Amino acid sequence: MSGKGDAKICLKNSVGQKLKIYVSDTKITVDRTMAGYKEFSEHFMTEKYSISTAARKKDGAWNLELVFDVSILELFAEDGVDAISTVVYPETPYDRVSWKGDLSVELYEIDA
């Protein structure tokens, strides 16, 4: 993904679970508070442990590379200058991607 200004990217599944990524001029945020199964821990999906933020290190246009494999999201920002990793346990696979903002998205599916 590449863009400029504010953007929102959302991975969703058929049971309403979603993993959200926000980009602004100053930061990148990954929010997993509604991303999937969480009943195994009262802390796992709380805001304190479920929202990861990295400060933007470059001004202007941005780029992100997301790699998602079953339950692990790796986000590489600004050509790898920053990274955010998070785990999620969706009850069904995320099968929809939506986005808002001035950005372009390329989606690739890798067969294992």
PEZIUR-V731841 format. One record per residue. N is the residue number from 0. PHI is phi in degrees with one decimal (NA if undefined). OMEGA is omega in radians with two decimals (NA if undefined). NEAR is the number of other ideal C-beta (glycine too) atoms within 10 Angstrom. Layout:
n=[N	N]
phi=[PHI	PHI]
omega=[OMEGA	OMEGA]
near=[NEAR	NEAR]
This chain:
n=[0	1	2	3	4	5	6	7	8	9	10	11	12	13	14	15	16	17	18	19	20	21	22	23	24	25	26	27	28	29	30	31	32	33	34	35	36	37	38	39	40	41	42	43	44	45	46	47	48	49	50	51	52	53	54	55	56	57	58	59	60	61	62	63	64	65	66	67	68	69	70	71	72	73	74	75	76	77	78	79	80	81	82	83	84	85	86	87	88	89	90	91	92	93	94	95	96	97	98	99	100	101	102	103	104	105	106	107	108	109	110	111]
phi=[NA	-145.3	-173.1	-145.7	76.1	-75.8	-151.1	-133.9	-122.9	-136.5	-98.3	-131.5	-126.8	-72.3	-103.3	87.3	-80.3	-148.6	-116.1	-112.9	-126.0	-119.5	-126.6	-131.9	-65.7	-115.0	-154.9	-123.3	-128.2	-114.7	-119.8	-109.3	-60.2	-120.9	-87.8	161.6	-57.9	-145.3	-66.8	-74.2	-151.4	-72.8	-102.0	-52.6	-102.6	-71.9	-56.6	-58.8	-104.6	-114.5	-116.5	-109.0	-131.3	-127.1	-71.9	-68.4	-101.2	-123.0	-90.1	82.8	-59.3	-134.0	-143.7	-132.9	-122.9	-110.0	-123.1	-122.0	-134.1	58.2	-137.8	-122.7	-110.0	-113.3	-116.3	-113.7	-114.6	53.5	60.6	89.7	-63.0	-127.3	-143.6	-130.3	-120.3	-150.9	-111.4	-141.5	-129.8	-66.0	-71.4	-134.9	-59.6	-68.4	-122.7	-136.7	-128.3	-130.8	-152.5	-134.7	121.9	-91.3	-149.3	-119.5	-129.4	-118.9	-117.2	-125.7	-109.7	-107.0	-86.0	-97.9]
omega=[3.04	-3.11	3.06	-3.12	-3.09	3.10	3.07	3.09	-3.09	3.00	-3.05	3.02	-3.04	3.13	3.04	3.10	-3.10	3.07	-3.00	3.08	3.13	3.06	3.03	3.12	-3.05	-3.08	3.05	-3.07	3.01	-3.10	3.14	-3.06	3.14	-2.94	-3.13	-3.10	-3.08	-3.02	-3.14	-3.13	3.10	-3.08	-2.95	-3.06	3.08	-3.11	-3.11	-3.08	-3.02	3.11	-3.14	-3.10	3.03	3.10	3.05	-3.12	-3.12	3.07	3.03	-3.08	-3.10	3.01	3.12	2.95	3.12	3.03	-3.10	-3.13	3.09	-3.09	-3.13	3.04	3.00	3.12	3.11	-3.06	3.03	-3.13	3.08	3.13	3.11	3.09	3.03	3.07	3.09	3.07	3.09	-3.13	3.14	-3.13	3.00	-3.10	2.97	-3.09	3.11	3.07	3.05	3.12	3.08	3.11	-3.14	-3.08	3.00	-3.06	2.98	-3.08	3.13	3.04	-3.10	3.07	-3.13	NA]
near=[20	14	18	13	13	13	21	16	22	17	21	18	17	12	9	8	20	19	23	18	22	18	23	14	11	9	13	22	15	22	19	23	15	16	25	20	13	18	8	8	9	8	9	17	20	12	8	7	13	18	15	16	12	16	9	17	11	12	8	8	12	22	16	21	14	19	12	15	9	10	13	11	21	13	21	16	24	16	11	9	11	17	12	18	12	18	12	24	16	21	11	10	11	19	10	11	13	12	14	11	15	11	20	9	14	7	7	5	4	6	3	4]
